[in-house]
């Protein structure tokens, strides 16, 4: 799954640690999500959308290679 998490985080001027703190996850989790190594659970995707102030559809898109 492709995502715009790094761009959205940068838009807010947040570090990976700040986003992790807002979500209640580790910085490693944020890194893995941003790099596309792991897809978020549905619950985490909803939390990301709420914290970043964007709809889920704007944060995530199907991977074009899949």
N, C-alpha and C positions, 0 to 999 in steps of 0.2 A: 504494500500500500504506500503510495506517495503521500507526503505531508508537507505542510507549510509551517511547521512548528518553529524552525529557526527564524524564519522571517517574522512571524507573529511575535515571538519572544523579543526579537530585536526592535520591533515597532514600539514595544512597551519600554524598551531600554533595560530589560531584565537580564540577569545572568542565568545560566543554567541552574545554579544553586537557588536563586530566587524563585524560579518556576517550580523547582522541586519542593521548596518549602511551602509554596502556595498550594501545591497538590497533595502534600503529605507523603511524598515518595522520595527516593534517593536521587542524587545527582546522576548516578549511573543509569537509573531508569530513564531519566530525561535524555541522556546521551544516546541510549539504545533506541529510544523512540525517534529522536531527531534523525539518526542515521538510518532508520528503517530496518534495523536488525530485529525489532519486535514490534508487533502491532499492539495497540492498547486494548484492554478489555473494554467492553461497552460502557461500564461504569466510569472508567478512567477517561474515555473519550468524551463523555458528557461533562466530567469535571474540567477537562482541558477547555472545552468549548465555553463553559461558564467563566472560568478564570481568565481566558484570553478575550472574552467578549465577542466571539464569532460563532456562527452556526457550524455544526460538525461537518457539513458538506463543504464548507470553505476551508476547513483544516485538513481533511483527508479526501483522497481520490483513489480509485482503483489503480493498481500498478499496471502500466501499459504493457509490460512484458508478461503479465500473468495470463 
